[in-house]
Amino acid sequence: MVTINVQDKEITLLQVGNEVYVSLTDIVRGEDGADHIRNWMRNRNTVEFLGLWETINNPNFKGVEFDTFRKEAGLNSFNLTPKKWTEATGAIGILSKSGNNGGTFAHKDLALEFCTWLSPMFKLLVLKEFQRLKEVEQSSNKWDLRRYISKVNYRLQTDSIKQVLLPLKKLSKEKEGWVFAEEADMIYVAMYGFTSKQWREKNPESSKKGLNIRDVASTHQLIILSNLESINSEMINSGQTDKFSRLQILRTTAINQLKALKSSNELEHEFIESPHLAKQKALQDTDKIEKKTPDISSFNQTLNGLMKSPSSSKQGKKDDKLF
């Protein structure tokens, strides 16, 4: 575990997969900590923020149970603890850890919101310490820049999906996650020619290590993926909801942008390779992206089969027909 020091408080950071969780217990240690956390969680604005974060980041979030909490939030009789919130809604943003260095941990997004509620100044100091850690990591492998690039426009796309596509599809809360998955995979198909599930099945060892497509992508590819998410968001917001026509535009954009980045001498020194590809140059060659219009019927089959595991014996042929 890593700790940061803010106003003479040692705050524990917990790595969970690729995400960082911050000890709320350490933040309020010696200050009626449990009461501070409970008071923050019973606040109506907090409940709505927690629900929004889970909706975006957790496909298994239980929306019905969340609605119950949201309706009760703000009442004098309303009380919410981390354990109650997690068990009722299947939330992943807040964790309770027992044993040494245990306590209540929150994803850094939620922890910063908690710091804002406590003291805006304290939040700024925490952000400053995070920045210091990033600079240390960047000096060694510049990995934080890659993670930032991979997420920078993701929120734009998810907001467009919630505001435009979900109302049109009129799906149940349990199935709304499929729409987010389809849109994310359309970006991957436009860029690489396969979905995230197909990548995992073709790269089982990397998948077992917790790696995904973005983890093994070059910086240029992450930049383009981010651009594609922004473009896709704009198309959705403008009323262009047909995924096939959007795919064609995104595919052409991916090819043109990758060619431009790879041919720019000015950007050569900015290229940061994935640390997971130190001995490989896969997925970064423009020539590996075929320059022809995507097979729309095949792409439709791919999207319709997102929730199904394709047969391993047919996987190779299916990928060959994507484009």
NUMAR-365028 format. One line per field, with one value per residue (C-alpha): y, z, x. Coordinates in nm, 2 decimals, decimal comma, always signed. Example, Ala and Ser with C-alpha at 12.3 -4.5 7.8 and 13.67 -1.06 7.14 Angstrom:
// NUMAR-365028
yy = (-0,45/-0,11)
zz = (+0,78/+0,71)
xx = (+1,23/+1,37)
This chain:
// NUMAR-365028
yy = (+0,00/+0,36/+0,65/+1,02/+1,29/+1,57/+1,82/+1,57/+1,29/+0,96/+0,86/+0,51/+0,44/+0,10/-0,03/-0,24/-0,35/-0,04/+0,19/+0,38/+0,38/+0,63/+0,56/+0,78/+0,65/+0,79/+1,13/+1,18/+0,98/+1,14/+1,36/+1,14/+0,97/+0,72/+1,00/+1,22/+0,94/+0,85/+1,22/+1,26/+0,95/+1,05/+1,38/+1,38/+1,53/+1,26/+0,98/+1,12/+1,15/+0,80/+0,67/+0,86/+0,73/+0,37/+0,40/+0,50/+0,26/-0,04/-0,24/-0,45/-0,16/-0,21/+0,09/+0,00/-0,02/+0,31/+0,48/+0,38/+0,54/+0,85/+0,90/+0,87/+1,08/+1,41/+1,29/+1,31/+0,94/+0,85/+0,67/+0,52/+0,34/+0,21/-0,15/-0,09/+0,10/-0,17/-0,47/-0,32/-0,18/-0,39/-0,07/-0,09/+0,27/+0,23/-0,07/-0,18/-0,35/-0,53/-0,60/-0,40/-0,08/-0,15/+0,09/+0,26/+0,31/+0,51/+0,53/+0,84/+1,01/+0,96/+1,04/+1,38/+1,45/+1,36/+1,59/+1,87/+1,81/+1,83/+2,12/+2,26/+2,35/+1,99/+1,87/+2,10/+1,97/+1,61/+1,69/+1,84/+1,53/+1,31/+1,53/+1,48/+1,10/+1,12/+1,32/+1,05/+0,78/+0,98/+1,02/+0,64/+0,52/+0,79/+0,55/+0,79/+1,00/+0,69/+0,62/+0,98/+0,98/+0,66/+0,81/+1,18/+1,16/+0,85/+1,07/+1,26/+0,94/+0,79/+1,12/+1,11/+0,75/+0,83/+1,15/+1,03/+0,65/+0,51/+0,71/+0,59/+0,23/+0,23/-0,07/-0,19/-0,07/-0,42/-0,40/-0,04/-0,16/-0,35/-0,02/+0,12/-0,20/-0,19/+0,17/+0,10/-0,20/+0,00/+0,22/-0,08/-0,23/+0,10/+0,11/-0,25/-0,46/-0,66/-0,62/-0,63/-0,98/-1,11/-0,96/-1,13/-1,47/-1,43/-1,31/-1,53/-1,50/-1,12/-1,12/-1,34/-1,07/-0,81/-0,64/-0,50/-0,36/-0,01/-0,15/-0,28/+0,01/+0,26/+0,63/+0,72/+0,46/+0,59/+0,94/+0,83/+0,61/+0,92/+1,13/+0,86/+0,88/+1,25/+1,23/+0,95/+1,16/+1,46/+1,24/+1,09/+1,44/+1,56/+1,29/+1,04/+0,73/+0,47/+0,28/+0,16/+0,50/+0,61/+0,32/+0,41/+0,76/+0,64/+0,39/+0,64/+0,88/+0,62/+0,54/+0,90/+1,01/+0,72/+0,79/+1,16/+1,08/+0,83/+1,05/+1,36/+1,43/+1,68/+1,41/+1,15/+1,25/+1,23/+0,87/+0,66/+0,29/+0,07/-0,09/-0,42/-0,41/-0,36/-0,65/-0,62/-0,36/-0,52/-0,30/+0,02/-0,03/+0,17/-0,10/-0,34/-0,14/-0,24/+0,05/-0,05/+0,01/-0,20/-0,50/-0,36/-0,70/-0,86/-0,57/-0,61/-0,98/-0,88/-0,63/-0,87/-1,13/-0,92/-1,10/-1,44/-1,62/-1,71/-2,05/-2,06/-2,28/-2,01/-1,71/-1,66/-1,67/-1,44/-1,18/-1,21/-1,11/-0,80/-0,58)
zz = (+0,00/-0,07/+0,16/+0,11/+0,38/+0,39/+0,68/+0,89/+0,81/+0,67/+0,42/+0,28/-0,10/-0,20/-0,56/-0,68/-1,04/-1,23/-0,99/-0,68/-0,36/-0,08/+0,29/+0,42/+0,76/+0,75/+0,62/+0,93/+1,18/+1,53/+1,42/+1,50/+1,17/+1,15/+1,21/+0,94/+0,69/+0,78/+0,77/+0,43/+0,30/+0,43/+0,24/-0,06/-0,30/-0,19/-0,26/-0,61/-0,68/-0,56/-0,78/-1,09/-1,04/-1,00/-1,31/-1,52/-1,38/-1,25/-1,50/-1,20/-1,00/-0,87/-0,98/-0,81/-0,47/-0,54/-0,62/-0,27/-0,11/-0,32/-0,22/+0,15/+0,14/+0,33/+0,57/+0,94/+0,98/+0,69/+0,78/+0,53/+0,61/+0,36/+0,44/+0,39/+0,06/-0,08/+0,02/-0,10/-0,44/-0,53/-0,54/-0,61/-0,54/-0,17/+0,01/+0,37/+0,46/+0,78/+0,95/+0,96/+0,76/+0,73/+0,73/+0,47/+0,12/-0,17/-0,53/-0,58/-0,76/-0,46/-0,21/-0,37/-0,34/+0,03/+0,07/-0,09/+0,16/+0,44/+0,33/-0,02/+0,09/+0,21/-0,14/-0,31/-0,09/-0,17/-0,54/-0,51/-0,34/-0,62/-0,87/-0,69/-0,71/-1,08/-1,15/-0,97/-1,18/-1,50/-1,45/-1,45/-1,72/-1,80/-1,75/-1,58/-1,90/-2,09/-1,83/-1,85/-2,23/-2,22/-2,00/-2,10/-2,34/-2,20/-1,99/-2,30/-2,47/-2,16/-2,11/-2,47/-2,43/-2,12/-2,26/-2,61/-2,67/-2,35/-2,38/-2,74/-2,65/-2,34/-2,18/-1,83/-1,58/-1,59/-1,97/-2,00/-1,94/-2,28/-2,46/-2,30/-2,39/-2,75/-2,79/-2,63/-2,86/-3,16/-3,09/-3,07/-3,39/-3,57/-3,44/-3,44/-3,61/-3,30/-2,98/-2,62/-2,57/-2,88/-2,77/-2,44/-2,60/-2,84/-2,55/-2,26/-2,08/-2,09/-1,98/-1,68/-1,57/-1,57/-1,89/-2,15/-2,50/-2,38/-2,16/-2,46/-2,69/-2,80/-2,70/-3,05/-3,04/-2,70/-2,84/-3,14/-2,92/-2,71/-3,02/-3,15/-2,83/-2,86/-3,23/-3,14/-2,86/-3,10/-3,36/-3,10/-2,96/-3,32/-3,36/-3,56/-3,37/-3,64/-3,53/-3,88/-4,03/-3,73/-3,76/-4,11/-4,01/-3,71/-3,91/-4,17/-3,89/-3,71/-4,03/-4,12/-3,77/-3,71/-4,04/-3,95/-3,60/-3,73/-4,00/-3,78/-3,70/-3,44/-3,24/-3,26/-2,92/-2,76/-2,84/-2,52/-2,57/-2,35/-2,08/-2,15/-2,51/-2,44/-2,67/-2,91/-3,16/-3,22/-3,28/-3,37/-3,74/-3,97/-4,24/-4,01/-4,04/-4,37/-4,58/-4,68/-4,57/-4,28/-4,34/-4,18/-4,17/-4,00/-3,75/-3,67/-3,59/-3,37/-3,17/-3,15/-3,01/-2,75/-2,46/-2,61/-2,61/-2,97/-3,03/-3,01/-3,32/-3,53/-3,37/-3,62/-3,92/-3,76/-3,70/-4,05/-4,18/-3,97/-4,23)
xx = (+0,00/+0,10/+0,04/+0,02/+0,07/-0,18/-0,19/+0,01/-0,24/-0,11/-0,37/-0,36/-0,41/-0,53/-0,48/-0,77/-0,70/-0,62/-0,81/-0,70/-0,91/-0,85/-0,90/-1,18/-1,11/-0,76/-0,89/-1,11/-0,91/-0,93/-1,23/-1,53/-1,45/-1,74/-1,99/-1,84/-1,86/-2,22/-2,33/-2,17/-2,35/-2,69/-2,67/-2,91/-2,65/-2,40/-2,65/-2,72/-2,35/-2,27/-2,56/-2,44/-2,08/-2,20/-2,43/-2,14/-1,88/-2,07/-2,29/-2,41/-2,54/-2,89/-3,09/-3,41/-3,25/-3,07/-3,40/-3,52/-3,22/-3,26/-3,62/-3,53/-3,22/-3,25/-3,51/-3,42/-3,48/-3,25/-2,93/-2,68/-2,35/-2,09/-2,18/-2,56/-2,50/-2,27/-2,48/-2,81/-2,69/-2,39/-2,18/-1,81/-1,71/-1,69/-1,52/-1,50/-1,17/-1,10/-0,77/-0,45/-0,48/-0,85/-1,14/-1,37/-1,21/-1,36/-1,26/-1,05/-1,34/-1,57/-1,29/-1,23/-1,60/-1,58/-1,29/-1,49/-1,77/-1,52/-1,31/-1,24/-0,89/-0,82/-0,94/-0,69/-0,41/-0,50/-0,51/-0,17/-0,03/-0,19/-0,01/+0,32/+0,27/+0,18/+0,50/+0,70/+0,54/+0,57/+0,94/+0,98/+0,74/+0,49/+0,21/-0,03/-0,04/-0,16/-0,43/-0,55/-0,56/-0,77/-1,04/-1,04/-1,35/-1,52/-1,75/-1,87/-1,97/-2,15/-2,34/-2,46/-2,57/-2,77/-2,93/-3,01/-2,98/-3,13/-3,46/-3,50/-3,44/-3,66/-3,47/-3,50/-3,24/-3,08/-3,02/-2,90/-2,55/-2,57/-2,60/-2,28/-2,10/-2,22/-2,10/-1,76/-1,71/-1,81/-1,51/-1,29/-1,42/-1,37/-1,01/-0,90/-1,16/-1,27/-1,46/-1,32/-1,46/-1,30/-0,97/-0,99/-1,06/-0,77/-0,54/-0,63/-0,30/-0,31/-0,67/-0,59/-0,34/-0,62/-0,50/-0,74/-0,71/-0,62/-0,34/-0,16/-0,23/+0,03/-0,01/-0,11/-0,39/-0,52/-0,53/-0,74/-0,97/-1,03/-1,10/-1,34/-1,53/-1,57/-1,68/-1,92/-2,07/-2,12/-2,29/-2,53/-2,61/-2,68/-2,94/-2,73/-2,83/-2,78/-2,47/-2,38/-2,34/-2,15/-1,92/-1,82/-1,73/-1,54/-1,35/-1,24/-1,14/-0,93/-0,73/-0,67/-0,57/-0,33/-0,16/-0,13/+0,02/+0,27/+0,39/+0,44/+0,81/+0,70/+0,52/+0,79/+0,95/+0,60/+0,54/+0,51/+0,49/+0,28/+0,50/+0,31/+0,45/+0,82/+0,91/+0,61/+0,49/+0,15/-0,15/+0,05/+0,12/-0,11/-0,08/-0,25/-0,57/-0,72/-0,83/-1,17/-1,53/-1,64/-1,87/-2,19/-2,37/-2,08/-2,05/-2,42/-2,37/-2,08/-2,28/-2,58/-2,35/-2,18/-2,34/-2,26/-1,93/-1,83/-1,70/-1,32/-1,30/-1,47/-1,32/-1,04/-1,27/-1,52/-1,25/-1,12/-1,47/-1,51/-1,34)
